[in-house]
Amino acid sequence: MSGPHPLNQAVIAQALHDLRNGQLRRAKAMGFDDEDLEALKHPALVSLLINSSVSWCSVRVNSDVLNYLLNQVKDVAEEIEEVDRLLRLGASTELISKFFGLTHQEIALRRSVIKLPKRKGRYPVLTEEQDTDLWHRWSASVKAQKIDLDDDTVMLALSADLAESTALPLSVIWSSIRGWIDEGLR
């Protein structure tokens, strides 16, 4: 003869916990009706339910919710990788805060975790040659990829790509691009 079914034990434990804490609706949401809940007030009936080797309940997985939660984990991991990448490329605290909603303390911690040196002062101004080269690369990419200048997310991705290809700090590139857009240049 087999022992008590573990699913029965788990469901009864959760139902009793919910009832002790005044969560009648949660117990009902599991499928218990008023008569079932009344039975849970009697220790002998609870013991019978807990020790039953026959499963009297079932589990149904909500695939949509499960996939949403699993994708959230993936999305968080991707966001962490993206923040780290942008910080390595020279993104400012303000830029990371604007796009990812992180506080200055969280950004400082991320910088520390990825072992970036502490910055002092502002990034240097671009030379005329750097500015001209950046302009040509940016305008060519905007035209080739048909990028909407009002799409800040896409513009940030392009800025990061330009930072990688030019070895210029992302904050400097972002500032230059925003200036060109604000001036109405294309």
N, CA and C of each residue as an Amber inpcrd file, in Angstrom:
protein
   558
   0.8480000  -1.1730000   0.0000000   0.0000000   0.0000000   0.0000000
   0.8960000   1.2390000   0.0000000   0.5580000   2.1990000  -0.8290000
   1.3730000   3.4130000  -0.9060000   0.9590000   4.4000000   0.1770000
   1.8390000   5.3630000   0.4250000   1.5940000   6.3460000   1.4740000
   0.7130000   7.4800000   0.9960000   0.5940000   8.4940000   1.8070000
  -0.2330000   9.6490000   1.4680000   0.2650000  10.3330000   0.1950000
  -0.6500000  10.8340000  -0.5660000  -0.2990000  11.5170000  -1.8140000
   0.2250000  12.9200000  -1.4690000   1.4460000  13.2790000  -1.9310000
   2.0440000  14.5640000  -1.5500000   1.2550000  15.7880000  -2.0400000
   0.5620000  15.6540000  -3.1590000  -0.2250000  16.7830000  -3.6590000
  -1.3910000  17.0710000  -2.7200000  -2.0340000  16.0280000  -2.2090000
  -3.1140000  16.2130000  -1.2360000  -2.5930000  16.9610000  -0.0050000
  -1.4330000  16.5420000   0.4820000  -0.8530000  17.1670000   1.6640000
  -0.5540000  18.6460000   1.4070000  -0.0130000  18.9400000   0.2510000
   0.3360000  20.3270000  -0.0690000  -0.9090000  21.1940000  -0.1740000
  -1.9430000  20.6880000  -0.7980000  -3.1720000  21.4690000  -0.9720000
  -3.8470000  21.7170000   0.3730000  -3.9190000  20.7110000   1.2010000
  -4.5260000  20.8890000   2.5280000  -3.7010000  21.8780000   3.3510000
  -2.3810000  21.7480000   3.3140000  -1.5270000  22.6750000   4.0700000
  -1.7570000  24.1110000   3.6070000  -1.8570000  24.3110000   2.3010000
  -2.0820000  25.6650000   1.7860000  -3.4710000  26.1670000   2.1680000
  -4.4720000  25.3170000   2.0530000  -5.8410000  25.7190000   2.3990000
  -5.9330000  26.0900000   3.8860000  -5.3420000  25.2750000   4.7550000
  -5.3730000  25.5730000   6.1880000  -4.6230000  26.8750000   6.4950000
  -3.4990000  27.0810000   5.8240000  -2.7410000  28.3290000   5.9900000
  -3.6070000  29.5300000   5.5830000  -4.2570000  29.4100000   4.4250000
  -5.1000000  30.5050000   3.9440000  -6.2550000  30.7810000   4.9110000
  -6.8900000  29.7320000   5.4010000  -8.0160000  29.9030000   6.3250000
  -7.5680000  30.5270000   7.6440000  -6.4130000  30.0890000   8.1620000
  -5.8940000  30.6730000   9.4110000  -5.5950000  32.1610000   9.2550000
  -5.2350000  32.5560000   8.0510000  -4.8720000  33.9480000   7.7920000
  -6.0120000  34.7550000   7.1650000  -7.2280000  34.2040000   7.2350000
  -8.3960000  34.9370000   6.7570000  -8.4860000  35.0560000   5.2420000
  -7.8300000  34.1710000   4.5350000  -7.8220000  34.2110000   3.0650000
  -8.8310000  33.2070000   2.4910000 -10.0810000  33.3850000   2.8540000
 -11.1440000  32.4750000   2.4210000 -11.2400000  32.4240000   0.8930000
 -11.0800000  33.5720000   0.2390000 -11.1840000  33.6120000  -1.2240000
 -10.0860000  32.7860000  -1.8900000  -8.8930000  32.7970000  -1.3110000
  -7.8090000  32.0020000  -1.8950000  -8.1260000  30.5120000  -1.8020000
  -8.6960000  30.0940000  -0.6700000  -9.0700000  28.6870000  -0.5110000
 -10.1580000  28.3250000  -1.5220000 -11.1120000  29.2300000  -1.7140000
 -12.1780000  28.9730000  -2.6810000 -11.6370000  28.9720000  -4.1130000
 -10.6360000  29.8090000  -4.3760000 -10.0430000  29.8640000  -5.7130000
  -9.3420000  28.5520000  -6.0580000  -8.8970000  27.8060000  -5.0290000
  -8.2790000  26.4990000  -5.2840000  -9.3290000  25.4500000  -5.6450000
 -10.6080000  25.7470000  -5.4170000 -11.6600000  24.8060000  -5.7740000
 -12.4850000  24.3000000  -4.6100000 -12.1920000  24.7260000  -3.4010000
 -12.9630000  24.3020000  -2.2450000 -14.2900000  25.0560000  -2.2190000
 -15.3840000  24.3350000  -1.9240000 -16.6660000  25.0260000  -1.7510000
 -16.9310000  25.1700000  -0.2480000 -18.0740000  25.7290000   0.1020000
 -18.3650000  26.0140000   1.5140000 -18.3830000  24.7490000   2.3680000
 -18.9430000  23.6560000   1.8380000 -18.9980000  22.3970000   2.5990000
 -17.5920000  21.8500000   2.8280000 -16.7360000  21.9550000   1.7990000
 -15.3440000  21.4850000   1.9320000 -14.6180000  22.2750000   3.0180000
 -14.8240000  23.5850000   3.0220000 -14.1550000  24.4290000   4.0000000
 -14.6540000  24.1280000   5.4110000 -15.9360000  23.8080000   5.5190000
 -16.4960000  23.4260000   6.8240000 -15.8400000  22.1350000   7.3140000
 -15.5980000  21.1950000   6.3950000 -14.9590000  19.9230000   6.7510000
 -13.5450000  20.1490000   7.2690000 -12.8740000  21.1830000   6.7680000
 -11.4940000  21.4500000   7.2000000 -11.4030000  21.9520000   8.6350000
 -12.5550000  22.2070000   9.2440000 -12.5810000  22.6170000  10.6520000
 -12.4830000  21.4140000  11.5900000 -12.5930000  20.2190000  11.0380000
 -12.6090000  19.0010000  11.8470000 -11.3210000  18.2170000  11.6260000
 -10.5110000  18.0830000  12.6690000  -9.2070000  17.4200000  12.5370000
  -9.2780000  16.0050000  11.9670000 -10.2940000  15.2550000  12.2910000
 -10.3820000  13.8750000  11.7810000 -10.5710000  13.8760000  10.2630000
 -11.3810000  14.8100000   9.7500000 -11.6000000  14.8760000   8.3090000
 -10.3480000  15.3990000   7.5950000  -9.6540000  16.3480000   8.2290000
  -8.3980000  16.8630000   7.6560000  -7.3880000  15.7260000   7.5750000
  -7.2830000  14.9240000   8.6320000  -6.3550000  13.7950000   8.6550000
  -6.6850000  12.7950000   7.5490000  -7.9780000  12.5300000   7.3390000
  -8.4020000  11.6130000   6.2790000  -7.9540000  12.1370000   4.9100000
  -8.1440000  13.4310000   4.6670000  -7.7680000  14.0320000   3.3800000
  -6.2520000  14.0380000   3.1790000  -5.5190000  14.3740000   4.2380000
  -4.0580000  14.4490000   4.1420000  -3.4480000  13.0730000   3.9140000
  -3.9930000  12.0660000   4.5600000  -3.4000000  10.7290000   4.5090000
  -3.9310000   9.8590000   3.3810000  -4.8160000  10.3860000   2.5720000
  -5.3620000   9.6100000   1.4560000  -4.2630000   9.3250000   0.4330000
  -4.1770000   8.0780000   0.0010000  -3.1860000   7.7220000  -1.0290000
  -3.7270000   7.9900000  -2.4300000  -5.0010000   8.2990000  -2.5240000
  -5.6340000   8.6150000  -3.8080000  -5.6370000  10.1360000  -3.9500000
  -5.1750000  10.6090000  -5.0900000  -5.1580000  12.0550000  -5.3090000
  -6.5760000  12.5450000  -5.5570000  -7.0310000  13.4720000  -4.7350000
  -8.3790000  14.0420000  -4.8870000  -8.3230000  15.4570000  -5.4640000
  -7.1390000  15.8690000  -5.9060000  -7.0040000  17.1810000  -6.5330000
  -6.0410000  17.0620000  -7.7130000  -6.0290000  18.0650000  -8.5370000
  -5.1290000  18.0480000  -9.6910000  -4.5130000  19.4380000  -9.8710000
  -3.4570000  19.4710000 -10.6260000  -2.7590000  20.7230000 -10.9100000
  -2.9160000  21.0290000 -12.3870000  -3.1610000  22.2930000 -12.6900000
  -3.2390000  22.7270000 -14.0780000  -2.2420000  23.8610000 -14.2380000
  -1.3730000  23.7350000 -15.2040000  -0.3630000  24.7550000 -15.4520000
  -0.9300000  25.7740000 -16.4360000  -0.8430000  27.0440000 -16.0800000
  -1.2480000  28.1150000 -16.9820000  -0.0170000  28.4680000 -17.8180000
   0.0520000  27.9140000 -19.0110000   1.2320000  28.0590000 -19.8640000
   1.5430000  29.5110000 -20.1980000   0.5070000  30.3170000 -20.3990000
   0.7450000  31.7230000 -20.7350000   1.4720000  32.4380000 -19.6000000
   1.0120000  32.2410000 -18.3850000   1.6400000  32.8910000 -17.2330000
   3.0360000  32.3220000 -17.0070000   3.1770000  31.0140000 -17.1190000
   4.4700000  30.3770000 -16.9380000   5.4860000  30.9280000 -17.9400000
   5.1020000  31.0000000 -19.2100000   6.0130000  31.5230000 -20.2350000
   6.3330000  32.9880000 -20.0120000   5.3480000  33.7570000 -19.5720000
   5.5870000  35.1690000 -19.2690000   6.6460000  35.3060000 -18.1850000
   6.5050000  34.5120000 -17.1210000   7.4670000  34.5780000 -16.0200000
   8.8560000  34.1220000 -16.4590000   8.9150000  33.0620000 -17.2410000
  10.2090000  32.5820000 -17.7230000  10.8670000  33.6040000 -18.6400000
  10.0740000  34.2720000 -19.4640000  10.6230000  35.3030000 -20.3410000
  11.0760000  36.5190000 -19.5580000  10.4200000  36.8010000 -18.4310000
  10.8440000  37.9180000 -17.5870000  12.2650000  37.7030000 -17.0970000
  12.5810000  36.4860000 -16.7120000  13.9330000  36.1670000 -16.2500000
  14.9200000  36.4170000 -17.3800000  14.5640000  35.9560000 -18.5760000
  15.4270000  36.1630000 -19.7420000  15.5680000  37.6530000 -20.0390000
  14.4570000  38.3920000 -19.9640000  14.4920000  39.8320000 -20.2370000
  15.3600000  40.5780000 -19.2310000  15.2830000  40.1860000 -17.9660000
  16.0990000  40.8320000 -16.9290000  17.5760000  40.5540000 -17.1910000
  17.9000000  39.3220000 -17.5460000  19.2980000  38.9790000 -17.8340000
  19.8050000  39.7740000 -19.0350000  18.9710000  39.9050000 -20.0610000
  19.3650000  40.6820000 -21.2400000  19.5390000  42.1540000 -20.8920000
  18.6670000  42.6780000 -20.0240000  18.7750000  44.0750000 -19.6240000
  20.0650000  44.3170000 -18.8490000  20.4240000  43.3980000 -17.9680000
  21.6650000  43.5320000 -17.2110000  22.8540000  43.5350000 -18.1640000
  22.8460000  42.6270000 -19.1440000  23.9260000  42.5840000 -20.1270000
  23.9980000  43.8890000 -20.9140000  22.8510000  44.4210000 -21.2940000
  22.8210000  45.6660000 -22.0620000  23.3330000  46.8420000 -21.2370000
  22.9120000  46.9310000 -19.9790000  23.3870000  48.0140000 -19.1120000
  24.9070000  47.9170000 -18.9550000  25.4130000  46.7060000 -18.7150000
  26.8540000  46.5260000 -18.5680000  27.5850000  46.9300000 -19.8420000
  27.0580000  46.5470000 -20.9840000  27.6650000  46.9020000 -22.2690000
  27.7140000  48.4180000 -22.4380000  26.5920000  49.0800000 -22.1600000
  26.5340000  50.5320000 -22.3270000  27.4870000  51.2380000 -21.3660000
  27.5850000  50.7300000 -20.1400000  28.5190000  51.3290000 -19.1900000
  29.9640000  51.1670000 -19.6590000  30.2860000  50.0000000 -20.1850000
  31.6440000  49.7740000 -20.7060000  31.9440000  50.6910000 -21.8960000
  30.9050000  51.0420000 -22.6340000  31.0760000  51.9200000 -23.7930000
  31.1170000  53.4010000 -23.4090000  30.9460000  53.6810000 -22.1290000
  31.0550000  55.0590000 -21.6750000  29.7400000  55.7910000 -21.5120000
  28.6660000  55.0560000 -21.2330000  27.3740000  55.7040000 -20.9910000
  27.4050000  56.4350000 -19.6550000  26.7660000  57.5710000 -19.6150000
  26.6960000  58.3370000 -18.3710000  25.6280000  57.7520000 -17.4540000
  25.7160000  58.1200000 -16.2080000  24.7180000  57.7100000 -15.2260000
  23.3420000  58.2150000 -15.6410000  23.2800000  59.4480000 -16.1210000
  22.0040000  60.0370000 -16.5370000  21.3840000  59.2490000 -17.6930000
  22.2060000  58.8240000 -18.6320000  21.7130000  58.0650000 -19.7870000
  21.1410000  56.7150000 -19.3510000  21.8660000  56.0110000 -18.5070000
  21.3920000  54.7080000 -18.0180000  20.1290000  54.8960000 -17.1840000
  20.1070000  55.9240000 -16.3760000  18.9320000  56.1980000 -15.5510000
  17.7100000  56.4840000 -16.4180000  17.8960000  57.2570000 -17.4750000
  16.7840000  57.6140000 -18.3650000  16.1930000  56.3850000 -19.0460000
  17.0330000  55.5010000 -19.5510000  16.5440000  54.3680000 -20.3370000
  16.1650000  53.1530000 -19.5060000  16.7890000  52.9690000 -18.3590000
  16.5600000  51.7510000 -17.5880000  15.9740000  52.0100000 -16.2080000
  15.8400000  53.2840000 -15.8270000  15.2200000  53.6280000 -14.5530000
  16.0400000  53.2750000 -13.3280000  17.3340000  53.0640000 -13.4970000
  18.1810000  52.7310000 -12.3590000  18.5740000  53.9980000 -11.6040000
  18.7430000  53.8600000 -10.3030000  19.1850000  54.9960000  -9.4950000
  20.6940000  55.1670000  -9.6550000  21.1820000  56.3060000  -9.2020000
  22.6200000  56.5620000  -9.2650000  23.3950000  55.5170000  -8.4570000
  22.8300000  55.0870000  -7.3310000  23.4880000  54.0840000  -6.5040000
  23.5460000  52.7310000  -7.2160000  22.4500000  52.3550000  -7.8830000
  22.4320000  51.0870000  -8.6130000  23.4450000  51.1060000  -9.7570000
  23.5580000  52.2390000 -10.4200000  24.5070000  52.3610000 -11.5300000
  25.9350000  52.3060000 -10.9970000  26.1790000  52.9700000  -9.8800000
  27.5170000  52.9200000  -9.2690000  27.8680000  51.4830000  -8.8880000
  26.8970000  50.7430000  -8.3790000  27.1230000  49.3440000  -8.0290000
  27.4290000  48.5210000  -9.2780000  26.6680000  48.7430000 -10.3590000
  26.9260000  48.0210000 -11.6180000  28.3450000  48.3190000 -12.1090000
  28.7450000  49.5940000 -12.0390000  30.1040000  49.9700000 -12.4540000
  31.1450000  49.2190000 -11.6130000  30.8800000  49.1260000 -10.3210000
  31.8000000  48.4360000  -9.4260000  31.8540000  46.9370000  -9.7380000
  30.7020000  46.3350000  -9.9730000  30.6220000  44.8990000 -10.2480000
  31.3880000  44.5420000 -11.5190000  31.2970000  45.3980000 -12.5420000
  31.9990000  45.0930000 -13.7990000  33.3990000  45.7140000 -13.8200000
  33.8190000  46.2100000 -12.6590000  35.1800000  46.7070000 -12.4430000
  35.5720000  47.8530000 -13.3810000  34.6570000  48.7990000 -13.5310000
  34.9820000  50.0080000 -14.2860000  35.6360000  51.0090000 -13.3430000
  36.6540000  51.6990000 -13.8010000  37.2770000  52.6940000 -12.9400000
  36.3250000  53.8570000 -12.6790000  36.5000000  54.4850000 -11.5380000
  35.6700000  55.6500000 -11.2150000  36.0700000  56.7940000 -12.1330000
  35.0770000  57.4620000 -12.6890000  35.3300000  58.5890000 -13.5820000
  35.3670000  59.8750000 -12.7840000  36.2200000  60.7560000 -13.2280000
  36.2830000  62.0750000 -12.6030000  36.1440000  63.1000000 -13.7100000
  35.2040000  64.0000000 -13.5450000  35.0350000  65.0660000 -14.5180000
  34.2580000  64.6440000 -15.7440000  34.2690000  65.5270000 -16.7190000
  33.5120000  65.3010000 -17.9440000  34.3630000  64.5990000 -18.9830000
  33.6650000  64.0050000 -19.9610000  34.3780000  63.4420000 -21.0890000
  34.9390000  64.5870000 -21.9320000  36.0400000  64.3420000 -22.6320000
  36.6080000  65.4000000 -23.4740000  35.6940000  65.7190000 -24.6530000
  35.8400000  66.9410000 -25.1770000  35.0830000  67.3700000 -26.3430000
  35.7070000  66.7270000 -27.5800000  34.8610000  66.4090000 -28.5670000
  35.3590000  65.8030000 -29.8050000  36.2060000  66.8090000 -30.5820000
  37.2290000  66.2690000 -31.2360000  37.9840000  67.1090000 -32.1530000
  37.1290000  67.3090000 -33.3980000  37.5270000  68.2310000 -34.2400000
  36.7740000  68.4830000 -35.4650000  36.7470000  67.2460000 -36.3580000
  37.8800000  66.5400000 -36.4340000  37.9480000  65.3210000 -37.2540000
  37.0190000  64.2380000 -36.7000000  37.0340000  64.0690000 -35.3750000
  36.1580000  63.0700000 -34.7550000  34.6940000  63.4210000 -34.9780000
  34.3670000  64.6970000 -34.8280000  32.9960000  65.1550000 -35.0060000
  32.5300000  64.9140000 -36.4440000  33.3640000  65.2340000 -37.4030000
  33.0240000  65.0470000 -38.8250000  32.8560000  63.5630000 -39.1420000
  33.7850000  62.7380000 -38.6530000  33.7110000  61.2990000 -38.8980000
  32.4380000  60.7190000 -38.2770000  32.1490000  61.1310000 -37.0440000
  30.9450000  60.6530000 -36.3680000  29.7000000  61.0770000 -37.1280000
  29.6470000  62.3140000 -37.5820000  28.4990000  62.8140000 -38.3520000
  28.2650000  61.9510000 -39.5890000  29.3380000  61.6790000 -40.3430000
  29.1930000  60.8760000 -41.5700000  28.7060000  59.4580000 -41.2540000
  29.2650000  58.8540000 -40.2260000  28.8390000  57.4950000 -39.8480000
  27.3770000  57.4910000 -39.3940000  27.0240000  58.4620000 -38.5690000
  25.6670000  58.5200000 -38.0370000  24.6560000  58.7790000 -39.1440000
  24.8990000  59.8010000 -39.9620000  23.9180000  60.1380000 -41.0070000
  23.7870000  59.0080000 -42.0220000  24.8890000  58.3360000 -42.3380000
  24.8150000  57.2020000 -43.2720000  23.9930000  56.0590000 -42.6660000
  24.1870000  55.7920000 -41.3810000  23.4260000  54.7180000 -40.7220000
  21.9470000  55.0540000 -40.6450000  21.6330000  56.3110000 -40.3290000
  20.2370000  56.7280000 -40.2330000  19.5400000  56.5480000 -41.5810000
  20.2230000  56.9390000 -42.6470000  19.6350000  56.8120000 -43.9940000
  19.5330000  55.3500000 -44.4100000  20.6060000  54.5940000 -44.2130000
  20.6270000  53.2020000 -44.6470000  19.5930000  52.3610000 -43.8940000
  19.4360000  52.6140000 -42.6050000  18.5200000  51.8180000 -41.7850000
  17.1430000  52.4510000 -41.6640000  16.9700000  53.6220000 -42.2740000
  15.7000000  54.3630000 -42.2250000  15.2160000  54.5210000 -40.7820000
  16.0850000  55.0630000 -39.9520000  15.8070000  55.2110000 -38.5260000
  14.9900000  56.4720000 -38.2790000  13.9540000  56.3190000 -37.4640000
  13.1380000  57.4490000 -37.0330000  13.9200000  58.2020000 -35.9640000
  14.1860000  59.4700000 -36.1960000  15.0030000  60.2580000 -35.2730000
  14.3340000  60.4570000 -33.9120000  13.0370000  60.2290000 -33.8370000
  12.3280000  60.3730000 -32.5630000  12.3130000  59.0810000 -31.7450000
  12.8510000  58.0020000 -32.2950000  12.8790000  56.7180000 -31.5960000
  14.1690000  56.6260000 -30.7820000  14.0780000  57.0580000 -29.5340000
  15.2720000  57.1100000 -28.6830000  15.8910000  55.7440000 -28.4440000
  15.0890000  54.6920000 -28.3770000  15.6280000  53.3570000 -28.1290000
  16.5090000  52.9090000 -29.2890000  16.0300000  53.1100000 -30.4930000
  16.8120000  52.7450000 -31.6730000  18.0380000  53.6560000 -31.7850000
  17.8530000  54.9180000 -31.4500000  18.9710000  55.8650000 -31.5040000
  20.0480000  55.4850000 -30.4820000  19.6400000  54.9760000 -29.3100000
  20.6170000  54.5280000 -28.3160000  21.3980000  53.3260000 -28.8480000
  20.6970000  52.4010000 -29.4870000  21.3800000  51.2270000 -30.0480000
  22.3890000  51.6430000 -31.1130000  22.0010000  52.5730000 -31.9620000
  22.9130000  53.0760000 -32.9830000  24.1030000  53.7860000 -32.3300000
  23.8460000  54.5710000 -31.3000000  24.9210000  55.2640000 -30.5820000
  25.9110000  54.2660000 -29.9860000  25.3970000  53.1770000 -29.4320000
  26.2660000  52.1450000 -28.8540000  27.1130000  51.4940000 -29.9400000
  26.5060000  51.2130000 -31.0820000  27.2610000  50.6340000 -32.1970000
  28.3580000  51.5870000 -32.6590000  28.0370000  52.8800000 -32.7220000
  29.0350000  53.8760000 -33.1190000  30.1460000  53.9770000 -32.0760000
  29.7930000  53.8500000 -30.8040000  30.8000000  53.8900000 -29.7470000
  31.7660000  52.7130000 -29.8900000  31.2280000  51.5500000 -30.2290000
  32.0870000  50.3840000 -30.4310000  33.0130000  50.5700000 -31.6280000
  32.4780000  51.1090000 -32.7100000  33.2840000  51.2170000 -33.9330000
  34.2620000  52.3920000 -33.9140000  33.9960000  53.4060000 -33.1100000
  34.8800000  54.5780000 -33.0830000  35.7420000  54.6550000 -31.8370000
  35.4330000  53.8630000 -30.8250000  36.1320000  53.9020000 -29.5330000
  35.9340000  55.2470000 -28.8250000  34.8820000  55.9670000 -29.1910000
  34.5290000  57.2030000 -28.5020000  33.5450000  56.8680000 -27.3890000
  33.5300000  57.6330000 -26.3060000  32.5810000  57.3630000 -25.2190000
  31.1320000  57.5370000 -25.6800000  30.3010000  56.6170000 -25.2880000
  28.8920000  56.6400000 -25.6570000  28.2170000  57.9460000 -25.2620000
  28.5290000  58.4630000 -24.0990000  27.9040000  59.7170000 -23.6580000
  28.2060000  60.8650000 -24.6070000  29.4340000  60.9170000 -25.1260000
  29.8260000  61.9730000 -26.0580000  29.0690000  61.8040000 -27.3780000
  28.9730000  60.5740000 -27.8430000  28.2470000  60.2970000 -29.0930000
  26.7730000  60.6510000 -28.9160000  26.1750000  60.2220000 -27.8210000
  24.7610000  60.5100000 -27.5570000  24.5200000  62.0180000 -27.5370000
  25.3720000  62.7310000 -26.8550000  25.2300000  64.1820000 -26.7610000
  25.3360000  64.8370000 -28.1410000  26.2780000  64.3990000 -28.9450000
  26.4370000  64.9510000 -30.3040000  25.2000000  64.6680000 -31.1470000
  24.7400000  63.4400000 -31.1130000  23.5700000  63.0600000 -31.9140000
  22.3380000  63.8420000 -31.4760000  22.1210000  63.9300000 -30.1690000
  20.9590000  64.6880000 -29.6770000  21.0600000  66.1500000 -30.1220000
  22.2640000  66.6910000 -30.1060000  22.4580000  68.0690000 -30.5730000
  22.1070000  68.2210000 -32.0410000  22.5530000  67.2790000 -32.8590000
  22.2420000  67.3410000 -34.3000000  20.7380000  67.2310000 -34.5360000
  20.0980000  66.3320000 -33.8140000  18.6490000  66.1520000 -33.9760000
  17.9100000  67.4180000 -33.5360000  18.3220000  67.9750000 -32.3880000
  17.6850000  69.1970000 -31.8870000  17.8630000  70.3800000 -32.8460000
  18.9700000  70.3830000 -33.5590000  19.2330000  71.4450000 -34.5410000
  18.5100000  71.2000000 -35.8690000  17.8920000  70.0150000 -35.9910000
  17.1730000  69.6850000 -37.2150000  18.0640000  69.1930000 -38.3320000
  19.2750000  68.7960000 -37.9980000  20.2080000  68.2760000 -39.0150000
  19.8820000  66.8280000 -39.3130000  20.1610000  66.4390000 -40.5310000
  19.9520000  65.0290000 -40.9170000  21.1690000  64.5110000 -41.5900000
